[in-house]
Amino acid sequence: MRKRGLSVFGSLPRPAVVTFAIEAAAVILAVLDVWLVIPEKAQPYSIWLSGAACLAVVFRRKFPFLAVLVAVPGFLAGWAQLASMITLGMLATRRQLHWQTWVGAALVWICRFVQWPLEDFAELSWREHILDGIYGVLVAGMPIAIGLLIGARAEVANKLAELATSRDRERRFHADAVRAEERARLAREMHDVVSHQITLIAMQAGALQAQTTDDRAQETAQVIRTLSKRTLEELRSLLSVLRAGADDDGPRPGINDLDRLIRTSEVPVHLSVEHLPEALPNQVSAAAYRTVQECLTNVHKHAPGATATIRIQGEHGALKIEVRNDRASRPGESLPSGGHGLTGLAERARLLGGSFETSKSKDGGFRVRARYPLDR
């Protein structure tokens, strides 16, 4: 079975095979152009010069001007017209309108205009000289025109590639500007609305703590104030990230903060951590924290009294998180829920190149599984 991108020549890529075929065809045509017209009583030096001209076709890509200089004697004193035209075409392709191109064109034109030996050239009539001059212009001009056309096509292709790159860069800049504006708007709204509301909650909890004499009420008010303060700190960190427009700016909670999260979640938790790497990428650590945080929040809202089992495992270049909870053991309050938490976790996992899935368990509980790759 042939492999994709390979030819019948083995492991050579297609561009190399195409180049080899073009080189072989050029050399064969140059040799045939000489071999088919050599007279029976040809001078040995003419044959050698014509052979050298055919050999110049081989190295015309690396040394185009030298190849023209080697080929023109075989055209003047021999029969290597096609070899001279091929080397001149490569010179025009590589050098375009460089002085070397004009020198090569003049040499090829002279070889077509002047006949060897010079005694035969002197015996030609003026009409034959004019015709030879016209044909010399065609012989020298045609490869130059083709070379200039190939060079112009390559230049246009490069310009189009640069233009496409510039457009992509402009689109990215525009998208970054739009995202920055949207982040700034979200930051303002979150600061004006969410931060204000959380501050009011903390103030009301402080007032309740100062006015009540019930120990349980004071403890609850203290928990509310602590959670409000922590939420404000995370909100300020998030606002700084939104305003800065960077993914890794600002402090963010990570997997090392799970113990504090579990202590304040008011949900019975069984935590199991296995093969945790010593150093986790910041984005993966934050994603693990947010996954556990959202799952515990959902357990508190939708399955009050249920026990959550958290298993964190690092293996095979990925961090796996599984959170399971039993069915609710007592009725809970009806709390607002838009269903965006799990959707956000799924989007976060997808952006990090991982996976996220949810399912109901047979005992009426709920299961969340997330996988985040570590090689980022």
N, C-alpha and C positions, 0 to 999 in steps of 0.2 A: 504494500500500500504506500502511495506517495504521500509524503508529509506536506502539510499546507505551507506555502511559501518556498518550497524547494522544487527543483527541476529534475529532469531525468539524468542530469550530470552529477547526481549525488547530493552532497550537502551545500552546493553553491546556491546562493540566493538568486532570485530572478533577475534583479538588476545586473549582477555580475554575468549571468548567462547572456543577457541581451547585449551587454557591452562586448563580450567575447564574440558573439555572432556578428556584430557590426564591424569589429576589427578584422575578423576573418574574411568577411565579404569585401571590405575595402582592399585588403592585401591581394585577394584573389583577382579582383577586377583590375587592379594595377598591374599584376603579373600577366594576366591575359591580354591587356592592352599592349604590352610590350611583346609578348611571345608570339602573338598571332600576326604581327606585321614585320618581324625581323627578316630581312632579305637573306638570301643564301650566302652572298659574299659580303656580309657585314663585317665592319672593322671590330676587332676585339675590344678596343677601348670604348666603343659605342655600347657594346653589350654590357661591359662592366659598369659603365656610368648609368645605364638603364636599370641594371640590377640594384645599384646603390640607391637609385630613386625609389624603387619598390621597397627597399629596406627602410627608407626614411618614413614610409607610411606607418610603420610599426611604432616608432617613437614620436610621432607627430603630436600626441596629446601632452607629453611632458615637455618636449622641446619644439614647439611649433615653428619658430623662426629658423632654428637650425635645420629642421626637416625640410623647409623650403629651400634653404641654401644648398643642401645635399641633393635635392631633387631636380633643381633647374638645370644642372649640367647634363643630366640624363635626358632632359627634354630638348635641350639645345643640340647636343651631339648624338642623341639617340631617339628613342620613341616613347619616352615616359611622360606623355602629355597628361594622362589621367592621374598619375601619381603626383605630378606637380599641382594639378587642380585640387586634389584631395588635401594635400598639405597646406595649400593656400587657404582653402575653406576653413580648416581647423585654426590657422593663424588668425583669420578674420573673426572667427567665433570667440577665441580667447582674448585677442587684443583689441577687437573692434576697430576704431579709426586711429589706432596708434601708428606711429611712423613706420614701425616694422611691417605693418600691413601694406602701406603704400610702397615700400621697398620691394616686398614680395610680389605685389601686383605688377610693378614695373619689370621685375626680372622675368616673370611668367609671360608678360606681354612681349618682351624682347625675344624670348625663346620661340614664341609663336610667329613673330614677325620676321626674324632672321632665320634663314635656312643654312644648314651645315652640309657640306663645306661652303666656305664663303665664296668660292668661285661660282657655284650654282646660284647663290643669292645675287651676285653681281649681274648675272645674265638675265634676271627676271625683268619684265617690262614694268612700266610705272603703274599700269592697271593691276598687275599682280601684287605689286607692293601695297597699293591702296586696299585691295581685298585682304591681304595678309594682315594689314593694320586693323581693319574692321574685325576680322576673325580673332585677332589678338585681344581686342577689347572685350569681345564676348567670352573668350576663354579665360581671361583674367577677371572679368567683371562678374561672371556668373557665380563662382565660388565665394567671392566677397559678398555678393548680395545675399546668398544663402546663409553665410556666416553671420552677417549683420542681422538678418531676420531671426536666426536662432538666438543670438545674443539679446536682441530686443525682446523676444518672447520670454527668455529667462528673467530679464530685468522687470518686465511687466508682472510675471508670476511672483517675483520677490516683492514688488510694490503692493500687489494684491494681498500677499501674506502679511506684510507689514500693516496694511490698511485693516485687514481682519483682526489682527492683534490689537491695533489701536482702538477699533470699535469695541472689542471685548473688554479692553481696559476701561474705555469710557463707560460701557454698561456697568462694569463693576463699581466704578466711582459713583455713578448715578445711583446704583442700588445701595451702596454704602451711605450715600447722603440721605436717601429716603429712609433707610433703617435708622440712621442717627437721629433724624428728625422725629421718627416715630418713637424711638427710645426716649428722647427728650420729652415728648408729649406724655408718654406713659409715666415717666419719672415725676413730672409735675402733678399729674392726676393722682398718682399713688401718694405723693407727699401731701397734697392738699386734702385728700379724702381719707385714705387708709391711715396715714400717720395721725391725722387729727382724731379719728375715731378711736384708735388704740390708746392715744394719750388720754382721752376722756374716760376710757375703761379703767386705765391705771389710776386716774384721779378719783373716780367713784369707788374703786376698791380701797384706796387709801382712806377716803372719808368713812367708808363702812368699817374699816379696821379701827379707826379712831373713835367711832361712836358706839360700837357694840362692845359688850362685856362677855359675850359668849366665846369661849376658847375655840370651839369648832368653827364659828363664823370668822373669827380673826385669822385662823389658820387658812381657811378658804380664801379670804381676802388677800392674804399674803401670797398664796399660790397664784392668784389672778394677777397681782402686781408683778410678781417675778416673771410670769409668762408674758405679760405685756411688755415688760422691759426687754426681755430677750427677743420678742418679736420686733420691737422697735430697732434693736441693734441689727438684726438680720435685714430689716427693711432698709435701714440706712446703707448697709453694705450692698444690697441689691440696687438701690438708687445710684450709688457711686458707680457700679458696673454699667448700669443703663446710660448714665451720662458720659462715661468714658468710652463706651462702645467696644470694650474688649471682653473676651470670654474669661480671661484668667485674672482680671484685676480685682483687687479687694479681697478681704478674708471671707471665707465661706466655711460652713460646718462640713465636717468630713466623717469618715467612718470611726475615727477615734472619739467622736462626740456621741456615739450611740448610747453609752452607759448613762449619760446625763439625760438623753432623750427618753430612754426607757424608764428612768426613775420618775420623770415628771409626766408620763403619758397616762397614768391612772388606768393602765391595762395590764393584767397579769401576763408576763412574758417569760418564755423559755428561750434563751439565746444559746446558739451553738455556732462557734467559729472554728473553721478547720483550714489549715494550710494557707493562712493569710500571708501574702507577701510582705516583706519588710517595708517596701516603698510602693505606694500606689500612685498612679497619676491623679492629679488634683481633680480632674473632671470625673474620673471613675469613683474616687472617694466621695465627692459631693453627690454623685448620682446614687451611690449606695445609701447614703444618709437620707436623701430625699425619698427614696423608695421605701425605706423602713418608716420614715415619718408619715408618709401618706397612708401606708397600710395601717399603722397604729391609729391614725386619725379616723380612718374608715371603720376600724373595729370599734372604736369608742362611739362613733355615731350610729352605725348600723347593726352592731352586734354587742350591745352593752352586757358586761358580765362575762363575755367569752374570753378564753385564754388564747393568746397568740404565740405561735411557735416560729421563731426566726432561725434560719440556718444560712450561714454565710460560708462559702467554700471557694477557695482559690486553687484552681488546677487547670492544666492544659491551656495556659496562656489566657485565662479568663477568670473573672470574678462572678460567681453564681450566687444569687440571693433568692431564697424561697421563704415566703411568709404565709403561714396557714393559721386560720382561726376556727374555733368551733362555732356552733350556732349560738345565738343570743340566749342567755340564761334568765334575762329579765327584760321587761319592756323598757324602751328608751324614749327620750324626747324626740319630737320631730324637728330635725335640724335642717337648714337649707343645704342643698347639695346640687351642683350643676353637672356632676359627672366629668368635670374637666381634669381632676387630679390624675386618674389613671391614664387618660388620654395624653396628658403632659408627660407622664413617665414613659409611655410608649414612644412618644416623639423623641424624648431624650435618649432612650436606648437606641433608636434608629440612627440618630445623629452621631452617636458614639460607635456605630457599627455593630451593635449588639442586638438582642432580641428581648421581647417582653410579651408575656401571655398571662391570661387570667382564666380561672375556671372555678366552678362550684364543686365542692366535695360531696361525697355520698352522705355524710352525716349532717348535711345542711349548712356547712361552713363555706369558707371561701379560700382560694389559693391564688397566690401571685408568684410568678417566677420571672426573674430578670437575669440577663447575662450580659456582662460588659467586658469586652476584650481589653487586655492589659498592654498589648503592643501598639501603643499610640505615641 
